[in-house]
């Protein structure tokens, strides 16, 4: 009966139910990130921030290169944590503690915003638009908390409590969007984290085809691997940049360092170490050797 009904609907031109269902949250986020004004506003903000983005050493600090992974998620728990404790202090009548934690949350939010803005400057497309929305909602949450702090400091306890609670709700919504950017879109995560193998030595190229100081991308089990000869030694690493998956083989090489053509992350070819952000994770390396004129590589176990 179901088949007959479906065939009848198809013949009549009536729409049939889709087999691919999306959640309400996915549809909502999809609608929000496609709003045109986010693109135009993002372009204007990006242009304003360009002089700051060009300060590579400062951006490395904000990205968290020194930490070994992105700094923004480390700081993002602080303002939410401080502000979430304020209603508890309100419930027990600790006005002084509520003021102190509201102020601490505001201070932590400023540092969190700085690191988040740095990460946003090296995003693209829909992630850039959604990241901008995340930042704008967070800014609204911070403004409400600053209003709460001002109200509490001038004795307007009721207004302060209302603003604190509202600001916490707004910041929680922004945190949800931030979670989508990291867990749903893979922003600022290691894009080589799930790659492994081969477990056996595998020939991938002629050694004679590798020139000193140049790179070559080769196919290996459905992915690209970057080969290079540095000081006579053949090195191998994943071709996809750990920051955002950019093709390192299309980047430039200087003094044994390859620069990603997408966002400018720099990696030492010999050991995959990060020589410059926005990448914070080192490039995944493979073992390499030359046998009978052929380059062989072997990856980490799966």
C-alpha positions in Angstrom: 0.0 0.0 0.0 2.8 2.4 0.9 4.5 1.8 -2.4 1.3 2.4 -4.4 0.7 5.6 -2.5 4.2 6.8 -3.1 3.9 6.0 -6.8 0.6 7.8 -7.0 2.0 10.9 -5.3 5.0 10.9 -7.7 2.7 10.6 -10.7 0.6 13.5 -9.6 3.6 15.7 -8.9 2.9 16.0 -5.2 5.9 16.3 -2.9 7.0 13.1 -1.1 8.6 13.1 2.4 12.4 13.4 2.3 14.5 10.6 3.6 17.0 13.1 5.0 15.6 14.8 8.1 17.3 17.7 9.8 16.9 18.8 13.4 15.2 22.1 14.4 18.6 23.4 15.7 20.3 22.6 12.4 17.6 24.4 10.4 17.7 27.3 12.8 21.5 27.7 12.6 21.4 27.2 8.8 18.9 30.1 8.5 20.9 32.3 10.8 24.3 31.8 9.2 22.9 32.6 5.7 21.7 36.1 6.7 23.3 38.5 4.2 24.0 41.2 6.7 26.4 38.9 8.5 28.6 38.7 5.4 28.7 42.4 4.8 29.3 43.2 8.5 32.0 40.6 8.7 33.8 42.1 5.7 33.8 45.5 7.4 35.0 44.2 10.7 37.7 42.1 9.0 39.0 45.2 7.2 39.1 47.1 10.5 41.0 44.3 12.2 43.5 43.7 9.4 46.3 45.9 11.0 45.9 43.9 14.2 45.8 40.6 12.3 49.1 41.4 10.6 50.8 41.4 14.0 51.8 37.8 13.8 53.5 37.4 17.2 50.6 38.9 19.0 48.2 36.7 17.0 50.2 33.6 17.9 49.7 34.4 21.6 45.9 34.9 21.1 45.5 31.8 19.0 47.3 29.7 21.7 50.3 28.5 19.7 52.4 28.6 22.9 49.8 26.5 24.7 49.6 23.7 22.1 46.0 24.2 21.2 43.5 27.0 20.9 43.4 29.4 23.8 39.8 30.6 23.3 38.0 27.5 24.6 40.2 27.4 27.7 39.0 30.9 28.6 35.4 30.6 27.5 34.4 28.6 30.5 35.4 31.4 32.9 32.8 34.1 32.3 30.0 31.5 32.1 31.2 29.9 35.3 31.4 33.2 37.2 28.1 34.4 36.0 26.3 31.1 36.6 27.3 31.3 40.3 25.8 34.8 40.7 22.1 33.6 41.0 23.2 31.2 43.7 24.8 34.0 45.7 21.7 36.1 45.1 19.6 33.3 46.6 21.6 33.3 49.8 21.8 37.0 50.0 25.5 37.5 49.4 25.4 40.8 47.5 29.1 41.5 47.8 30.0 38.1 46.4 27.5 38.6 43.5 29.1 41.9 42.6 32.6 40.4 42.8 31.7 37.4 40.5 29.8 39.6 38.1 32.9 41.8 37.7 35.2 38.8 37.4 33.0 37.4 34.7 33.1 40.6 32.8 36.9 40.8 33.0 37.2 37.2 31.8 34.8 37.9 29.0 37.0 40.6 27.6 40.0 38.2 27.4 37.8 35.5 26.0 36.5 37.9 23.3 40.1 38.9 22.3 41.1 35.2 21.7 37.8 34.5 19.9 38.2 37.4 17.6 41.7 36.3 16.7 40.3 32.8 15.8 37.5 34.4 13.8 39.9 36.4 11.6 41.2 33.1 10.2 37.8 31.6 9.4 35.9 31.5 6.1 32.5 31.2 4.6 29.6 30.0 6.7 31.8 29.4 9.8 32.9 33.0 9.6 29.3 34.2 9.5 28.2 31.9 12.3 31.3 32.9 14.3 30.4 36.6 13.9 26.9 35.8 15.2 28.4 34.0 18.1 30.5 37.1 18.9 27.7 39.5 18.6 25.4 37.5 20.9 28.3 37.2 23.4 28.8 41.0 23.2 25.1 41.4 24.1 25.5 39.1 27.0 28.6 41.1 28.3 26.6 44.3 27.9 23.8 43.0 30.1 26.3 41.8 32.7 28.0 45.3 32.7 24.5 46.8 33.2 23.9 44.4 36.1 27.2 45.4 37.6 26.3 49.0 37.4 22.9 48.4 38.9 24.2 46.4 41.8 26.9 48.9 42.5 24.3 51.7 42.8 22.0 49.7 45.1 19.4 48.7 42.5 19.4 45.1 43.6 16.3 44.0 41.7 17.4 45.4 38.4 20.9 43.9 38.9 19.5 40.5 39.4 17.2 40.7 36.4 20.1 41.9 34.2 22.4 39.2 35.5 19.9 36.4 34.8 19.0 37.7 31.4 22.7 38.1 30.5 23.4 34.5 31.6 20.7 33.3 29.3 22.0 35.2 26.3 25.6 34.0 27.0 24.4 30.4 27.2 22.8 30.8 23.8 26.0 32.1 22.5 27.9 29.2 24.0 25.6 26.8 22.1 26.6 28.5 18.9 30.3 28.3 19.9 29.9 24.5 20.5 28.4 24.1 17.0 31.5 25.9 15.6 33.9 23.5 17.3 32.1 20.2 17.5 29.9 20.6 14.4 32.2 22.6 12.1 35.6 21.6 13.4 36.8 25.2 13.9 40.3 25.4 15.5 40.6 21.6 16.0 43.4 19.3 14.7 42.3 18.4 11.2 44.8 15.5 11.1 43.7 14.0 14.4 41.9 10.9 12.9 44.5 10.1 10.3 46.6 7.0 10.7 48.6 4.4 8.8 49.7 2.8 6.7 51.2 0.3 9.2 53.5 -1.2 6.6 56.2 0.6 4.6 54.5 1.8 1.4 56.3 3.1 -1.8 54.8 6.5 -2.9 57.3 8.2 -5.2 60.7 8.1 -6.9 63.4 9.7 -4.7 64.9 11.4 -7.8 61.7 13.4 -8.2 62.3 15.2 -5.0 64.3 18.4 -5.3 66.0 20.0 -2.4 63.8 22.7 -0.8 60.7 21.8 -2.8 57.6 19.8 -1.8 55.6 17.1 -3.6 52.1 15.8 -2.8 51.5 12.1 -3.3 48.5 9.9 -2.9 48.4 7.5 0.0 45.3 5.4 0.8 42.9 8.0 -0.4 44.6 11.0 1.2 47.5 13.3 0.3 50.9 13.2 1.9 53.5 15.9 1.5 57.1 14.9 0.7 60.1 17.2 0.9 63.9 16.9 0.8 65.5 19.1 3.5 69.3 19.0 3.8 69.3 15.8 1.8 66.9 14.1 4.1 63.4 13.0 2.8 60.6 14.1 5.1 56.9 13.2 5.0 53.9 14.7 6.7 50.1 15.1 6.1 49.4 17.5 3.3 46.2 18.8 4.9 47.1 21.7 7.3 46.2 20.9 10.9 44.5 24.2 11.3 41.9 24.1 8.6 42.8 21.4 6.2 44.6 23.6 3.6 46.8 22.0 1.0 50.4 22.6 2.2 51.8 21.3 -1.1 50.4 24.5 -2.7 52.2 26.7 -0.2 55.7 28.2 -0.3 58.8 26.8 1.2 61.6 28.9 2.8 64.4 27.8 5.1 62.8 24.4 5.6 59.4 25.8 6.6 56.3 25.4 4.5 53.5 28.0 4.7 49.9 27.1 4.2 48.3 29.0 1.3 44.9 29.4 3.1 45.7 31.2 6.4 49.4 31.4 6.6 50.2 28.7 9.2 53.9 27.7 9.0 55.4 24.2 9.8 58.9 22.9 9.9 59.3 20.2 7.3 61.8 18.2 9.4 59.5 17.6 12.4 56.1 19.2 11.7 56.5 21.7 14.5 54.4 24.9 14.3 56.6 27.8 13.3 53.8 30.3 13.1 50.0 30.4 13.7 47.1 30.4 13.4 47.7 26.6 13.7 48.3 25.5 17.2 48.7 21.7 16.6 51.8 20.4 14.9 51.6 18.7 11.5 51.2 14.9 11.6 54.5 13.3 10.4 55.1 10.0 8.8 58.2 7.9 8.9 60.1 7.9 5.6 63.0 6.1 4.0 64.5 5.6 0.6 64.8 2.0 -0.7 66.1 1.2 -4.2 65.4 4.7 -5.3 61.8 4.8 -4.1 60.5 6.8 -1.2 58.6 4.7 1.3 56.5 6.0 4.2 54.8 4.5 7.2 52.3 6.2 9.5 51.3 5.8 13.1 49.1 2.7 14.0 45.3 3.1 13.6 
